């Protein structure tokens, strides 16, 4: 019984008459240049001036609402410590983060 051995790619291509799909003479499947690099954009997007101003205003306002919620003696917010002021402050901070994702 003859011993079976594994054929190399070049031997297989020479005997089969067809190479592996997309291969070149060196056996490389991808082109030698490497990965695809996208073309550089012709124009860059620039955010309007109000986007970073709104982002900072929302973040600071949310922080101040949350902090002033825990200072009922100062009289900044009406009533006592309440969860609705926390939710309003967190909503303002969330709006600041959403605006930050639009900043270019």
NORLIN-V505935 format. One record per helix or strand. SS is the DSSP state (H for helix, E for strand). FROM is the first residue (numbers start at 1). TO is the last residue. Records with the same first field share a line. If there is no record, write none. Layout:
# NORLIN-V505935
SS->FROM-TO, FROM-TO
This chain:
# NORLIN-V505935
H->9-16, 49-69, 72-74, 83-101
